């Protein structure tokens, strides 16, 4: 690494956050991949599929309670991180909204569990899974990201991940212990959430200040457009496992979720780390010099695309061996889904920084419309393809949707002359 880069304070901070996030992401994905073979052997694919379905269900509430603050609030913190009073106000108003949404989410979940036989049958799985939602709202990742202090996130999650992994091997010994998996996951989320909150208060001198109704209302309005986008994105991503669970069975859902976890690891590691590390910096660069920010984004996106042009075909060829290492045997269902999902991964990564730049240049309206259109088309497409093609249908729908988003994003950016 060039000494010049290390001496530059801005680049050094970005690299520090990138490495922190990379370590975090690496462990957050590697540890579950280490647990995966053990869980499949001990609790079986059917129970694993049930847990994956419950997690997909609960994930909708995590999206609701996040309300897009991972993007909007982190951006505002990055612009005002040197103004202590402003940071306190943002923190208090964001947390107030999150608490309100969490209470609402819990009531909705209880209503669904009581009303739908499919959920009522395994109600304890869903109740135990919901703890992850509470832990998620407590952990202020958006604050650490905006302040570019991701090392705290890394430290807490690494320790928590190691404890969780150890607990899985200690407490999950038989098929009957499958109920402990979502429970341990929720306990981990709550523990890391509390730890993150304690560090946030100590390191940033925060205090929770009651906010006036007008400011809370404004917070809802500010995050709305990005929230709609996040809902839309997850409508055609998280819904994949959910659709599999509804239209097939727990065994096929389990097999698909294994393939999706491997594909998601390849899609986000270490790309997502760099994306989160560079996002606050790009916001500040754009605020000072739009052309400089644009050139940097173009350079990053081109490098990313070239990297995945080489990586994806290689991983497709190695898919049978990857599945065998993780699952203990070459499940053809998992291999086929993985290979199909990797094509979708390529389209996502070829568009990652380009579409993020819409938020950097404050075009949340376009960002929202793009994903809303994708959700309107993509959501029914998932169910149609699963109905027509069974388990490969989900992956085929993912390829179709992500390719369409790539094409539409390029056209939209050119149309609005953002480039």
DOSETOR-988908 format. One record per residue (C-alpha): residue number from 1; residue in three letters; x, y, z. Coordinates in Angstrom, 1 decimal. Layout:
% residues N
+-----+------+--------+--------+--------+
! pos ! code !     c1 !     c2 !     c3 !
+-----+------+--------+--------+--------+
! NUM !  ALA !      X !      Y !      Z !
...
+-----+------+--------+--------+--------+
This chain:
% residues 419
+-----+------+--------+--------+--------+
! pos ! code !     c1 !     c2 !     c3 !
+-----+------+--------+--------+--------+
!   1 !  UNK !    0.0 !    0.0 !    0.0 !
!   2 !  UNK !    1.3 !    3.4 !   -0.9 !
!   3 !  UNK !    2.7 !    5.5 !    2.0 !
!   4 !  UNK !    1.0 !    8.5 !    0.3 !
!   5 !  UNK !   -2.4 !    7.0 !    0.8 !
!   6 !  UNK !   -1.7 !    6.2 !    4.4 !
!   7 !  UNK !   -0.5 !    9.8 !    5.1 !
!   8 !  UNK !   -3.7 !   11.3 !    3.6 !
!   9 !  UNK !   -6.1 !   11.7 !    6.6 !
!  10 !  UNK !   -9.3 !   11.3 !    4.5 !
!  11 !  UNK !   -8.1 !    8.2 !    2.6 !
!  12 !  UNK !   -6.6 !    6.7 !    5.8 !
!  13 !  UNK !  -10.0 !    7.0 !    7.6 !
!  14 !  UNK !  -11.8 !    5.4 !    4.7 !
!  15 !  UNK !   -9.3 !    2.6 !    4.6 !
!  16 !  UNK !   -9.6 !    2.1 !    8.4 !
!  17 !  UNK !  -13.4 !    1.9 !    8.1 !
!  18 !  UNK !  -13.1 !   -0.4 !    5.1 !
!  19 !  UNK !  -10.9 !   -2.8 !    7.0 !
!  20 !  UNK !  -13.1 !   -2.7 !   10.1 !
!  21 !  UNK !  -16.2 !   -3.4 !    8.0 !
!  22 !  UNK !  -14.3 !   -6.1 !    6.1 !
!  23 !  UNK !  -13.4 !   -7.9 !    9.3 !
!  24 !  UNK !  -16.9 !   -7.5 !   10.6 !
!  25 !  UNK !  -18.5 !   -8.8 !    7.4 !
!  26 !  UNK !  -16.0 !  -11.6 !    7.0 !
!  27 !  UNK !  -16.8 !  -12.9 !   10.4 !
!  28 !  UNK !  -20.5 !  -12.3 !   10.2 !
!  29 !  UNK !  -20.7 !  -14.4 !    7.0 !
!  30 !  UNK !  -17.9 !  -16.9 !    7.7 !
!  31 !  UNK !  -19.1 !  -17.9 !   11.1 !
!  32 !  UNK !  -22.6 !  -18.7 !    9.8 !
!  33 !  UNK !  -21.0 !  -20.7 !    7.0 !
!  34 !  UNK !  -19.1 !  -22.6 !    9.6 !
!  35 !  UNK !  -22.3 !  -23.3 !   11.6 !
!  36 !  UNK !  -24.3 !  -24.2 !    8.5 !
!  37 !  UNK !  -22.9 !  -27.7 !    7.9 !
!  38 !  UNK !  -23.3 !  -28.5 !   11.6 !
!  39 !  UNK !  -27.0 !  -27.2 !   11.7 !
!  40 !  UNK !  -27.9 !  -29.2 !    8.5 !
!  41 !  UNK !  -26.6 !  -32.4 !   10.0 !
!  42 !  UNK !  -28.1 !  -31.8 !   13.5 !
!  43 !  UNK !  -31.5 !  -30.3 !   12.9 !
!  44 !  UNK !  -31.9 !  -31.3 !    9.2 !
!  45 !  UNK !  -32.9 !  -29.3 !    6.1 !
!  46 !  UNK !  -36.6 !  -29.2 !    7.0 !
!  47 !  UNK !  -36.1 !  -27.5 !   10.4 !
!  48 !  UNK !  -33.4 !  -25.3 !    8.9 !
!  49 !  UNK !  -35.9 !  -24.2 !    6.2 !
!  50 !  UNK !  -38.5 !  -23.4 !    8.9 !
!  51 !  UNK !  -36.0 !  -21.2 !   10.7 !
!  52 !  UNK !  -35.0 !  -19.5 !    7.4 !
!  53 !  UNK !  -38.7 !  -18.8 !    6.6 !
!  54 !  UNK !  -39.2 !  -17.3 !   10.1 !
!  55 !  UNK !  -36.1 !  -15.1 !    9.7 !
!  56 !  UNK !  -37.4 !  -13.9 !    6.3 !
!  57 !  UNK !  -40.7 !  -13.1 !    7.9 !
!  58 !  UNK !  -39.2 !  -11.2 !   10.8 !
!  59 !  UNK !  -36.8 !   -9.4 !    8.4 !
!  60 !  UNK !  -39.8 !   -7.4 !    7.1 !
!  61 !  UNK !  -40.1 !   -5.9 !   10.6 !
!  62 !  UNK !  -36.4 !   -5.1 !   10.6 !
!  63 !  UNK !  -36.9 !   -3.2 !    7.4 !
!  64 !  UNK !  -39.8 !   -1.3 !    8.8 !
!  65 !  UNK !  -38.0 !   -0.3 !   12.0 !
!  66 !  UNK !  -34.8 !    0.7 !   10.2 !
!  67 !  UNK !  -37.0 !    3.1 !    8.1 !
!  68 !  UNK !  -34.1 !    3.8 !    5.7 !
!  69 !  UNK !  -32.1 !    5.5 !    8.5 !
!  70 !  UNK !  -29.0 !    3.4 !    7.6 !
!  71 !  UNK !  -28.8 !    5.7 !    4.6 !
!  72 !  UNK !  -30.6 !    9.0 !    5.5 !
!  73 !  UNK !  -29.5 !    9.3 !    9.1 !
!  74 !  UNK !  -25.9 !    8.2 !    8.4 !
!  75 !  UNK !  -25.8 !   10.9 !    5.7 !
!  76 !  UNK !  -27.0 !   13.6 !    8.1 !
!  77 !  UNK !  -24.6 !   12.5 !   10.8 !
!  78 !  UNK !  -21.7 !   12.6 !    8.3 !
!  79 !  UNK !  -22.5 !   16.2 !    7.4 !
!  80 !  UNK !  -23.0 !   17.3 !   11.0 !
!  81 !  UNK !  -20.7 !   15.0 !   13.0 !
!  82 !  UNK !  -18.7 !   18.0 !   14.4 !
!  83 !  UNK !  -21.9 !   19.6 !   15.8 !
!  84 !  UNK !  -22.6 !   17.8 !   19.1 !
!  85 !  UNK !  -26.0 !   19.4 !   19.7 !
!  86 !  UNK !  -27.1 !   18.5 !   16.1 !
!  87 !  UNK !  -25.9 !   14.9 !   16.5 !
!  88 !  UNK !  -27.9 !   14.6 !   19.8 !
!  89 !  UNK !  -31.1 !   15.9 !   18.1 !
!  90 !  UNK !  -30.7 !   13.5 !   15.2 !
!  91 !  UNK !  -30.0 !   10.6 !   17.5 !
!  92 !  UNK !  -33.0 !   11.2 !   19.7 !
!  93 !  UNK !  -35.5 !   11.8 !   16.9 !
!  94 !  UNK !  -34.3 !    8.7 !   15.0 !
!  95 !  UNK !  -34.5 !    6.5 !   18.1 !
!  96 !  UNK !  -37.9 !    7.8 !   18.9 !
!  97 !  UNK !  -39.2 !    6.8 !   15.5 !
!  98 !  UNK !  -37.5 !    3.4 !   15.8 !
!  99 !  UNK !  -39.1 !    2.6 !   19.1 !
! 100 !  UNK !  -42.6 !    3.6 !   17.8 !
! 101 !  UNK !  -42.1 !    1.4 !   14.8 !
! 102 !  UNK !  -40.9 !   -1.5 !   16.9 !
! 103 !  UNK !  -44.0 !   -1.5 !   19.1 !
! 104 !  UNK !  -46.2 !   -1.3 !   16.1 !
! 105 !  UNK !  -44.3 !   -4.2 !   14.5 !
! 106 !  UNK !  -44.7 !   -6.4 !   17.5 !
! 107 !  UNK !  -48.4 !   -5.9 !   17.6 !
! 108 !  UNK !  -48.7 !   -6.7 !   13.9 !
! 109 !  UNK !  -46.7 !   -9.9 !   14.3 !
! 110 !  UNK !  -48.9 !  -11.0 !   17.2 !
! 111 !  UNK !  -52.0 !  -10.4 !   15.0 !
! 112 !  UNK !  -50.6 !  -12.4 !   12.1 !
! 113 !  UNK !  -49.5 !  -15.3 !   14.4 !
! 114 !  UNK !  -53.0 !  -15.5 !   15.9 !
! 115 !  UNK !  -54.9 !  -15.1 !   12.6 !
! 116 !  UNK !  -52.9 !  -17.4 !   10.2 !
! 117 !  UNK !  -52.7 !  -21.2 !   11.0 !
! 118 !  UNK !  -49.3 !  -21.6 !    9.2 !
! 119 !  UNK !  -47.8 !  -19.1 !   11.7 !
! 120 !  UNK !  -49.8 !  -20.2 !   14.7 !
! 121 !  UNK !  -48.5 !  -23.7 !   14.4 !
! 122 !  UNK !  -44.9 !  -22.6 !   15.0 !
! 123 !  UNK !  -45.6 !  -19.4 !   17.0 !
! 124 !  UNK !  -42.6 !  -19.9 !   19.3 !
! 125 !  UNK !  -40.2 !  -19.8 !   16.4 !
! 126 !  UNK !  -41.5 !  -16.4 !   15.3 !
! 127 !  UNK !  -41.6 !  -15.0 !   18.9 !
! 128 !  UNK !  -38.0 !  -16.0 !   19.5 !
! 129 !  UNK !  -37.0 !  -14.6 !   16.1 !
! 130 !  UNK !  -38.5 !  -11.2 !   16.8 !
! 131 !  UNK !  -35.8 !  -10.4 !   19.4 !
! 132 !  UNK !  -33.5 !   -9.7 !   16.5 !
! 133 !  UNK !  -35.7 !   -6.7 !   15.5 !
! 134 !  UNK !  -35.3 !   -5.2 !   19.0 !
! 135 !  UNK !  -31.5 !   -5.8 !   19.0 !
! 136 !  UNK !  -31.3 !   -4.2 !   15.5 !
! 137 !  UNK !  -33.0 !   -0.9 !   16.6 !
! 138 !  UNK !  -30.7 !   -0.7 !   19.6 !
! 139 !  UNK !  -27.5 !   -1.0 !   17.7 !
! 140 !  UNK !  -26.8 !    2.4 !   16.1 !
! 141 !  UNK !  -24.8 !    1.3 !   13.1 !
! 142 !  UNK !  -26.1 !    4.3 !   11.2 !
! 143 !  UNK !  -24.5 !    6.6 !   13.9 !
! 144 !  UNK !  -21.1 !    4.9 !   13.8 !
! 145 !  UNK !  -21.2 !    4.8 !   10.0 !
! 146 !  UNK !  -22.0 !    8.5 !    9.7 !
! 147 !  UNK !  -19.3 !    9.4 !   12.2 !
! 148 !  UNK !  -16.9 !    7.0 !   10.4 !
! 149 !  UNK !  -16.1 !    5.1 !   13.5 !
! 150 !  UNK !  -16.9 !    1.6 !   12.3 !
! 151 !  UNK !  -14.2 !    0.0 !   14.5 !
! 152 !  UNK !  -16.7 !   -0.1 !   17.4 !
! 153 !  UNK !  -19.2 !   -2.0 !   15.2 !
! 154 !  UNK !  -16.5 !   -4.4 !   14.3 !
! 155 !  UNK !  -15.4 !   -5.1 !   17.8 !
! 156 !  UNK !  -18.9 !   -5.6 !   19.2 !
! 157 !  UNK !  -20.0 !   -7.9 !   16.4 !
! 158 !  UNK !  -16.9 !  -10.0 !   16.3 !
! 159 !  UNK !  -17.2 !  -10.7 !   20.0 !
! 160 !  UNK !  -20.9 !  -11.4 !   19.7 !
! 161 !  UNK !  -20.4 !  -13.6 !   16.7 !
! 162 !  UNK !  -17.8 !  -15.7 !   18.4 !
! 163 !  UNK !  -20.1 !  -16.2 !   21.4 !
! 164 !  UNK !  -23.1 !  -17.1 !   19.2 !
! 165 !  UNK !  -21.0 !  -19.7 !   17.3 !
! 166 !  UNK !  -19.8 !  -21.3 !   20.5 !
! 167 !  UNK !  -23.4 !  -21.3 !   21.9 !
! 168 !  UNK !  -24.7 !  -23.1 !   18.8 !
! 169 !  UNK !  -22.2 !  -25.9 !   19.2 !
! 170 !  UNK !  -22.9 !  -26.1 !   23.0 !
! 171 !  UNK !  -26.7 !  -25.9 !   23.1 !
! 172 !  UNK !  -27.8 !  -27.3 !   19.8 !
! 173 !  UNK !  -27.1 !  -31.1 !   20.1 !
! 174 !  UNK !  -30.3 !  -32.8 !   18.7 !
! 175 !  UNK !  -33.2 !  -32.1 !   16.3 !
! 176 !  UNK !  -35.3 !  -31.0 !   19.2 !
! 177 !  UNK !  -32.9 !  -28.2 !   20.0 !
! 178 !  UNK !  -33.7 !  -26.4 !   16.7 !
! 179 !  UNK !  -35.8 !  -23.9 !   18.8 !
! 180 !  UNK !  -32.6 !  -22.6 !   20.4 !
! 181 !  UNK !  -31.3 !  -21.3 !   17.0 !
! 182 !  UNK !  -33.6 !  -18.3 !   16.7 !
! 183 !  UNK !  -33.5 !  -17.8 !   20.5 !
! 184 !  UNK !  -29.7 !  -17.6 !   20.6 !
! 185 !  UNK !  -29.7 !  -15.3 !   17.5 !
! 186 !  UNK !  -32.1 !  -12.9 !   19.3 !
! 187 !  UNK !  -30.1 !  -13.0 !   22.5 !
! 188 !  UNK !  -27.0 !  -12.1 !   20.5 !
! 189 !  UNK !  -28.8 !   -9.3 !   18.8 !
! 190 !  UNK !  -30.0 !   -7.8 !   22.0 !
! 191 !  UNK !  -26.6 !   -8.1 !   23.7 !
! 192 !  UNK !  -24.8 !   -6.4 !   20.8 !
! 193 !  UNK !  -27.5 !   -3.8 !   20.6 !
! 194 !  UNK !  -27.1 !   -2.8 !   24.2 !
! 195 !  UNK !  -23.3 !   -2.8 !   24.0 !
! 196 !  UNK !  -23.5 !   -0.6 !   20.9 !
! 197 !  UNK !  -25.8 !    1.8 !   22.6 !
! 198 !  UNK !  -23.5 !    2.0 !   25.7 !
! 199 !  UNK !  -20.5 !    2.8 !   23.5 !
! 200 !  UNK !  -22.4 !    5.4 !   21.5 !
! 201 !  UNK !  -23.4 !    7.2 !   24.7 !
! 202 !  UNK !  -19.9 !    7.1 !   26.1 !
! 203 !  UNK !  -17.9 !    7.9 !   23.0 !
! 204 !  UNK !  -20.1 !   10.6 !   21.5 !
! 205 !  UNK !  -21.4 !   12.1 !   24.7 !
! 206 !  UNK !  -25.0 !   11.4 !   23.7 !
! 207 !  UNK !  -28.1 !   11.8 !   25.8 !
! 208 !  UNK !  -31.7 !   10.9 !   24.9 !
! 209 !  UNK !  -33.7 !   14.1 !   24.7 !
! 210 !  UNK !  -37.5 !   14.1 !   24.3 !
! 211 !  UNK !  -38.3 !   15.5 !   20.9 !
! 212 !  UNK !  -41.3 !   17.6 !   19.9 !
! 213 !  UNK !  -44.1 !   16.0 !   17.8 !
! 214 !  UNK !  -43.2 !   18.3 !   14.9 !
! 215 !  UNK !  -39.7 !   17.0 !   14.7 !
! 216 !  UNK !  -40.8 !   13.4 !   15.0 !
! 217 !  UNK !  -43.2 !   14.0 !   12.1 !
! 218 !  UNK !  -40.4 !   15.6 !   10.1 !
! 219 !  UNK !  -38.2 !   12.6 !   10.7 !
! 220 !  UNK !  -40.9 !   10.3 !    9.2 !
! 221 !  UNK !  -41.2 !   12.6 !    6.2 !
! 222 !  UNK !  -37.4 !   12.8 !    5.7 !
! 223 !  UNK !  -36.9 !    9.1 !    5.7 !
! 224 !  UNK !  -40.1 !    8.2 !    3.7 !
! 225 !  UNK !  -38.7 !    8.2 !    0.1 !
! 226 !  UNK !  -35.6 !    6.0 !    1.0 !
! 227 !  UNK !  -37.9 !    3.8 !    3.2 !
! 228 !  UNK !  -40.1 !    3.2 !    0.2 !
! 229 !  UNK !  -37.0 !    2.3 !   -1.8 !
! 230 !  UNK !  -35.7 !   -0.1 !    0.9 !
! 231 !  UNK !  -39.2 !   -1.7 !    1.1 !
! 232 !  UNK !  -39.2 !   -2.1 !   -2.7 !
! 233 !  UNK !  -35.7 !   -3.6 !   -2.7 !
! 234 !  UNK !  -36.6 !   -6.1 !   -0.1 !
! 235 !  UNK !  -39.9 !   -6.9 !   -1.8 !
! 236 !  UNK !  -37.9 !   -8.7 !   -4.5 !
! 237 !  UNK !  -35.0 !   -9.9 !   -2.3 !
! 238 !  UNK !  -36.2 !  -11.0 !    1.1 !
! 239 !  UNK !  -39.4 !  -12.2 !   -0.4 !
! 240 !  UNK !  -37.6 !  -15.0 !   -2.3 !
! 241 !  UNK !  -37.2 !  -17.2 !    0.7 !
! 242 !  UNK !  -40.7 !  -16.2 !    1.9 !
! 243 !  UNK !  -42.2 !  -17.2 !   -1.4 !
! 244 !  UNK !  -40.3 !  -20.5 !   -1.3 !
! 245 !  UNK !  -41.7 !  -21.2 !    2.1 !
! 246 !  UNK !  -45.3 !  -20.4 !    1.1 !
! 247 !  UNK !  -45.4 !  -22.2 !   -2.3 !
! 248 !  UNK !  -43.1 !  -25.2 !   -1.7 !
! 249 !  UNK !  -42.0 !  -26.9 !    1.5 !
! 250 !  UNK !  -39.5 !  -26.4 !    4.3 !
! 251 !  UNK !  -36.9 !  -28.8 !    2.7 !
! 252 !  UNK !  -36.7 !  -26.9 !   -0.6 !
! 253 !  UNK !  -36.8 !  -23.7 !    1.3 !
! 254 !  UNK !  -33.8 !  -24.9 !    3.4 !
! 255 !  UNK !  -31.9 !  -25.9 !    0.2 !
! 256 !  UNK !  -32.6 !  -22.5 !   -1.4 !
! 257 !  UNK !  -31.7 !  -20.5 !    1.7 !
! 258 !  UNK !  -28.3 !  -22.3 !    1.7 !
! 259 !  UNK !  -27.6 !  -21.3 !   -1.9 !
! 260 !  UNK !  -28.8 !  -17.7 !   -1.2 !
! 261 !  UNK !  -26.5 !  -17.4 !    1.8 !
! 262 !  UNK !  -23.5 !  -18.4 !   -0.2 !
! 263 !  UNK !  -24.4 !  -16.1 !   -3.1 !
! 264 !  UNK !  -25.1 !  -13.2 !   -0.7 !
! 265 !  UNK !  -21.7 !  -13.7 !    0.9 !
! 266 !  UNK !  -20.1 !  -13.4 !   -2.6 !
! 267 !  UNK !  -22.2 !  -10.4 !   -3.5 !
! 268 !  UNK !  -21.5 !   -8.4 !   -0.3 !
! 269 !  UNK !  -18.0 !   -9.4 !    0.9 !
! 270 !  UNK !  -16.0 !   -7.3 !    0.8 !
! 271 !  UNK !  -18.0 !   -5.0 !   -1.6 !
! 272 !  UNK !  -20.5 !   -4.0 !    1.0 !
! 273 !  UNK !  -17.8 !   -3.0 !    3.4 !
! 274 !  UNK !  -16.2 !   -0.7 !    0.9 !
! 275 !  UNK !  -19.6 !    0.7 !   -0.1 !
! 276 !  UNK !  -20.4 !    1.6 !    3.5 !
! 277 !  UNK !  -17.0 !    3.0 !    4.2 !
! 278 !  UNK !  -16.9 !    5.2 !    1.1 !
! 279 !  UNK !  -20.5 !    6.5 !    1.3 !
! 280 !  UNK !  -20.0 !    9.2 !    4.0 !
! 281 !  UNK !  -16.8 !   10.3 !    2.3 !
! 282 !  UNK !  -18.5 !   10.5 !   -1.1 !
! 283 !  UNK !  -21.3 !   12.7 !    0.4 !
! 284 !  UNK !  -18.7 !   15.2 !    1.7 !
! 285 !  UNK !  -16.7 !   15.2 !   -1.5 !
! 286 !  UNK !  -19.9 !   15.8 !   -3.5 !
! 287 !  UNK !  -20.9 !   18.6 !   -1.2 !
! 288 !  UNK !  -17.5 !   20.3 !   -2.0 !
! 289 !  UNK !  -16.8 !   19.2 !   -5.5 !
! 290 !  UNK !  -19.4 !   17.3 !   -7.6 !
! 291 !  UNK !  -17.0 !   16.4 !  -10.5 !
! 292 !  UNK !  -14.5 !   14.9 !   -8.1 !
! 293 !  UNK !  -17.2 !   12.7 !   -6.5 !
! 294 !  UNK !  -18.5 !   11.7 !   -9.9 !
! 295 !  UNK !  -15.0 !   10.6 !  -11.2 !
! 296 !  UNK !  -14.3 !    8.7 !   -8.0 !
! 297 !  UNK !  -17.6 !    6.8 !   -8.2 !
! 298 !  UNK !  -17.0 !    5.9 !  -11.9 !
! 299 !  UNK !  -13.5 !    4.6 !  -11.1 !
! 300 !  UNK !  -14.8 !    2.5 !   -8.2 !
! 301 !  UNK !  -17.7 !    1.1 !  -10.3 !
! 302 !  UNK !  -15.5 !    0.2 !  -13.2 !
! 303 !  UNK !  -13.0 !   -1.6 !  -11.0 !
! 304 !  UNK !  -15.8 !   -3.5 !   -9.3 !
! 305 !  UNK !  -17.4 !   -4.7 !  -12.5 !
! 306 !  UNK !  -14.0 !   -5.9 !  -13.9 !
! 307 !  UNK !  -13.4 !   -7.8 !  -10.6 !
! 308 !  UNK !  -16.7 !   -9.6 !  -10.8 !
! 309 !  UNK !  -16.3 !  -10.4 !  -14.5 !
! 310 !  UNK !  -13.4 !  -12.5 !  -13.5 !
! 311 !  UNK !  -14.7 !  -13.9 !  -10.2 !
! 312 !  UNK !  -18.3 !  -15.0 !  -11.0 !
! 313 !  UNK !  -17.4 !  -17.5 !  -13.8 !
! 314 !  UNK !  -14.7 !  -19.0 !  -11.6 !
! 315 !  UNK !  -17.1 !  -19.4 !   -8.7 !
! 316 !  UNK !  -19.8 !  -20.9 !  -11.0 !
! 317 !  UNK !  -17.3 !  -23.6 !  -12.0 !
! 318 !  UNK !  -16.4 !  -24.3 !   -8.4 !
! 319 !  UNK !  -20.0 !  -24.4 !   -7.2 !
! 320 !  UNK !  -20.2 !  -28.2 !   -6.6 !
! 321 !  UNK !  -17.0 !  -28.2 !   -4.5 !
! 322 !  UNK !  -18.2 !  -25.1 !   -2.5 !
! 323 !  UNK !  -21.6 !  -26.8 !   -1.8 !
! 324 !  UNK !  -19.8 !  -30.0 !   -0.8 !
! 325 !  UNK !  -17.5 !  -28.2 !    1.6 !
! 326 !  UNK !  -20.4 !  -26.3 !    3.3 !
! 327 !  UNK !  -23.1 !  -29.0 !    3.2 !
! 328 !  UNK !  -21.1 !  -32.1 !    3.4 !
! 329 !  UNK !  -22.4 !  -33.4 !    0.0 !
! 330 !  UNK !  -23.2 !  -32.1 !   -3.4 !
! 331 !  UNK !  -26.9 !  -31.3 !   -3.2 !
! 332 !  UNK !  -27.9 !  -30.7 !   -6.9 !
! 333 !  UNK !  -30.7 !  -28.4 !   -5.8 !
! 334 !  UNK !  -28.3 !  -26.1 !   -4.0 !
! 335 !  UNK !  -25.7 !  -26.2 !   -6.8 !
! 336 !  UNK !  -28.3 !  -25.2 !   -9.5 !
! 337 !  UNK !  -29.7 !  -22.4 !   -7.4 !
! 338 !  UNK !  -26.3 !  -21.1 !   -6.5 !
! 339 !  UNK !  -25.1 !  -21.0 !  -10.1 !
! 340 !  UNK !  -28.3 !  -19.1 !  -11.1 !
! 341 !  UNK !  -28.0 !  -16.7 !   -8.2 !
! 342 !  UNK !  -24.4 !  -15.9 !   -9.1 !
! 343 !  UNK !  -25.6 !  -14.5 !  -12.4 !
! 344 !  UNK !  -27.9 !  -12.1 !  -10.5 !
! 345 !  UNK !  -25.0 !  -11.3 !   -8.2 !
! 346 !  UNK !  -23.0 !  -10.1 !  -11.2 !
! 347 !  UNK !  -25.7 !   -7.7 !  -12.3 !
! 348 !  UNK !  -26.1 !   -6.3 !   -8.7 !
! 349 !  UNK !  -22.3 !   -5.6 !   -8.3 !
! 350 !  UNK !  -22.1 !   -4.1 !  -11.8 !
! 351 !  UNK !  -24.6 !   -1.5 !  -10.6 !
! 352 !  UNK !  -23.8 !   -1.1 !   -6.9 !
! 353 !  UNK !  -22.0 !    2.2 !   -6.8 !
! 354 !  UNK !  -23.8 !    3.7 !   -9.7 !
! 355 !  UNK !  -27.2 !    3.4 !   -8.0 !
! 356 !  UNK !  -25.8 !    4.4 !   -4.6 !
! 357 !  UNK !  -24.6 !    7.7 !   -6.3 !
! 358 !  UNK !  -28.2 !    8.7 !   -6.7 !
! 359 !  UNK !  -28.4 !    9.1 !   -3.0 !
! 360 !  UNK !  -25.1 !   10.9 !   -2.8 !
! 361 !  UNK !  -26.3 !   13.5 !   -5.3 !
! 362 !  UNK !  -29.6 !   13.8 !   -3.3 !
! 363 !  UNK !  -31.8 !   12.2 !   -5.9 !
! 364 !  UNK !  -33.8 !   10.0 !   -3.5 !
! 365 !  UNK !  -36.8 !   10.5 !   -5.7 !
! 366 !  UNK !  -35.2 !    8.7 !   -8.6 !
! 367 !  UNK !  -33.7 !    6.1 !   -6.4 !
! 368 !  UNK !  -37.1 !    5.4 !   -4.9 !
! 369 !  UNK !  -39.0 !    5.3 !   -8.2 !
! 370 !  UNK !  -36.4 !    2.8 !   -9.7 !
! 371 !  UNK !  -36.8 !    0.3 !   -6.9 !
! 372 !  UNK !  -40.6 !    0.8 !   -6.6 !
! 373 !  UNK !  -41.0 !    0.0 !  -10.3 !
! 374 !  UNK !  -38.7 !   -3.1 !   -9.8 !
! 375 !  UNK !  -40.9 !   -4.2 !   -6.8 !
! 376 !  UNK !  -44.1 !   -3.8 !   -8.7 !
! 377 !  UNK !  -42.9 !   -5.9 !  -11.5 !
! 378 !  UNK !  -40.6 !   -8.2 !   -9.6 !
! 379 !  UNK !  -42.8 !   -9.2 !   -6.6 !
! 380 !  UNK !  -45.5 !  -11.0 !   -8.7 !
! 381 !  UNK !  -42.7 !  -12.3 !  -11.0 !
! 382 !  UNK !  -41.2 !  -14.3 !   -8.0 !
! 383 !  UNK !  -44.5 !  -16.0 !   -7.2 !
! 384 !  UNK !  -45.2 !  -16.7 !  -10.9 !
! 385 !  UNK !  -41.8 !  -18.2 !  -11.5 !
! 386 !  UNK !  -41.9 !  -20.4 !   -8.4 !
! 387 !  UNK !  -45.3 !  -21.6 !   -9.4 !
! 388 !  UNK !  -44.1 !  -22.4 !  -13.0 !
! 389 !  UNK !  -40.6 !  -23.7 !  -12.3 !
! 390 !  UNK !  -40.6 !  -24.6 !   -8.6 !
! 391 !  UNK !  -37.3 !  -24.0 !   -6.8 !
! 392 !  UNK !  -35.2 !  -22.7 !   -9.7 !
! 393 !  UNK !  -37.9 !  -20.1 !  -10.3 !
! 394 !  UNK !  -36.8 !  -17.8 !   -7.5 !
! 395 !  UNK !  -33.3 !  -17.6 !   -8.9 !
! 396 !  UNK !  -34.5 !  -17.1 !  -12.4 !
! 397 !  UNK !  -36.7 !  -14.2 !  -11.2 !
! 398 !  UNK !  -33.7 !  -12.7 !   -9.4 !
! 399 !  UNK !  -31.6 !  -12.7 !  -12.7 !
! 400 !  UNK !  -34.5 !  -11.1 !  -14.6 !
! 401 !  UNK !  -35.1 !   -8.4 !  -12.0 !
! 402 !  UNK !  -31.5 !   -7.4 !  -11.4 !
! 403 !  UNK !  -30.7 !   -7.2 !  -15.1 !
! 404 !  UNK !  -33.7 !   -5.0 !  -15.6 !
! 405 !  UNK !  -32.6 !   -2.7 !  -12.7 !
! 406 !  UNK !  -29.1 !   -2.4 !  -14.3 !
! 407 !  UNK !  -30.5 !   -1.4 !  -17.7 !
! 408 !  UNK !  -33.0 !    1.0 !  -16.2 !
! 409 !  UNK !  -30.4 !    2.6 !  -13.9 !
! 410 !  UNK !  -28.0 !    3.3 !  -16.8 !
! 411 !  UNK !  -30.8 !    4.8 !  -18.9 !
! 412 !  UNK !  -32.2 !    6.9 !  -16.0 !
! 413 !  UNK !  -28.8 !    8.3 !  -15.0 !
! 414 !  UNK !  -28.1 !    9.2 !  -18.7 !
! 415 !  UNK !  -31.6 !   10.8 !  -19.0 !
! 416 !  UNK !  -31.2 !   13.0 !  -16.0 !
! 417 !  UNK !  -27.6 !   13.9 !  -17.0 !
! 418 !  UNK !  -26.3 !   12.8 !  -13.6 !
! 419 !  UNK !  -23.2 !   11.6 !  -15.3 !
+-----+------+--------+--------+--------+
